[in-house]
Amino acid sequence: MNDVFRELRESLAQGLPVVVATVAATRGSTPRRPGARMLIRADGTFSGTIGGGCGEAEVIYEALEAHKDGRPRLVHVDLTNPIDGDDKICGGVMDVFVEPIIP
């Protein structure tokens, strides 16, 4: 069984809220394709990946915000423009659906 789904099942069985982030759409070169998932806990720990790096950090930040307000969101992750001189390897764009799941 996929680690994300195993972690989801275990968290819900324990009554712990989680956020699931799913790559909904991609354009250009991205680290993961639509359907890639990660689970983020309220303490910031996670299971799975949507590609790592600053794009994943942006999604984790939004997931922690979703833990606070309980609202889903669509996160637009732009991997095309360098930030602070860092070169982006992928050069594409991902839309990631961030969904709180509360037992």
C-alpha positions as CSV (number, residue, x, y, z in Angstrom):
1,M,0.0,0.0,0.0
2,N,1.2,3.5,-0.8
3,D,2.8,5.2,2.3
4,V,0.6,8.3,2.0
5,F,-2.6,6.2,2.2
6,R,-1.2,4.1,5.0
7,E,-0.3,7.2,6.9
8,L,-3.7,8.7,6.2
9,R,-5.5,5.6,7.4
10,E,-3.4,5.5,10.6
11,S,-3.8,9.2,11.3
12,L,-7.6,9.0,10.9
13,A,-7.8,5.9,13.1
14,Q,-6.0,7.9,15.8
15,G,-8.3,10.9,15.3
16,L,-5.5,13.1,14.0
17,P,-6.2,15.7,11.3
18,V,-3.9,15.7,8.2
19,V,-3.6,17.6,5.0
20,V,-3.2,15.8,1.7
21,A,-1.4,17.7,-1.1
22,T,-2.0,16.3,-4.6
23,V,-0.4,17.5,-7.8
24,A,-3.5,18.4,-9.9
25,A,-1.9,19.7,-13.1
26,T,1.5,20.3,-14.5
27,R,3.0,22.3,-17.4
28,G,6.5,22.0,-18.7
29,S,9.2,20.1,-16.8
30,T,8.2,19.3,-13.2
31,P,9.6,16.8,-10.7
32,R,6.4,14.9,-10.3
33,R,3.3,14.3,-12.5
34,P,-0.4,14.8,-11.7
35,G,-1.6,12.4,-9.0
36,A,1.6,12.6,-6.9
37,R,0.7,13.0,-3.2
38,M,2.1,13.9,0.1
39,L,0.5,13.9,3.6
40,I,1.4,16.8,6.0
41,R,0.7,16.6,9.7
42,A,0.0,19.6,11.9
43,D,3.6,19.5,13.4
44,G,5.0,19.8,9.9
45,T,6.2,16.3,9.4
46,F,5.1,14.6,6.3
47,S,5.0,11.4,4.2
48,G,5.4,11.2,0.5
49,T,6.7,13.9,-1.9
50,I,5.5,16.2,-4.6
51,G,9.1,16.9,-5.8
52,G,11.1,18.4,-3.0
53,G,12.9,21.7,-2.9
54,C,11.4,25.2,-2.5
55,G,8.2,24.2,-4.4
56,E,7.5,21.5,-1.9
57,A,8.3,23.9,1.0
58,E,5.7,26.3,-0.4
59,V,3.1,23.5,-0.4
60,I,4.0,22.5,3.1
61,Y,3.6,26.1,4.3
62,E,0.1,26.2,2.7
63,A,-0.7,22.8,4.2
64,L,0.1,24.2,7.7
65,E,-2.2,27.1,7.0
66,A,-4.9,24.7,5.9
67,H,-4.4,22.9,9.3
68,K,-5.2,26.2,11.0
69,D,-8.2,27.4,9.0
70,G,-9.6,24.0,7.7
71,R,-9.9,25.3,4.2
72,P,-8.7,23.6,1.0
73,R,-6.7,25.6,-1.5
74,L,-5.0,25.3,-4.9
75,V,-1.3,26.2,-4.7
76,H,0.3,27.4,-7.9
77,V,4.0,26.4,-7.8
78,D,6.1,28.2,-10.4
79,L,9.5,26.5,-11.0
80,T,10.4,28.6,-13.9
81,N,12.0,31.7,-12.4
82,P,15.1,31.7,-10.2
83,I,14.6,33.1,-6.7
84,D,17.5,34.7,-4.9
85,G,19.9,33.5,-7.6
86,D,19.0,29.8,-7.2
87,D,18.7,28.0,-10.5
88,K,15.5,26.0,-11.0
89,I,16.3,22.6,-12.5
90,C,12.8,21.7,-13.7
91,G,11.4,24.9,-15.2
92,G,7.7,24.0,-15.2
93,V,4.6,24.9,-13.2
94,M,2.5,22.7,-10.9
95,D,-0.9,23.2,-9.5
96,V,-1.3,21.4,-6.2
97,F,-4.6,20.8,-4.4
98,V,-4.2,21.1,-0.6
99,E,-7.0,19.4,1.2
100,P,-7.5,19.2,5.0
101,I,-8.9,15.9,6.2
102,I,-10.4,16.0,9.6
103,P,-11.5,12.8,11.3
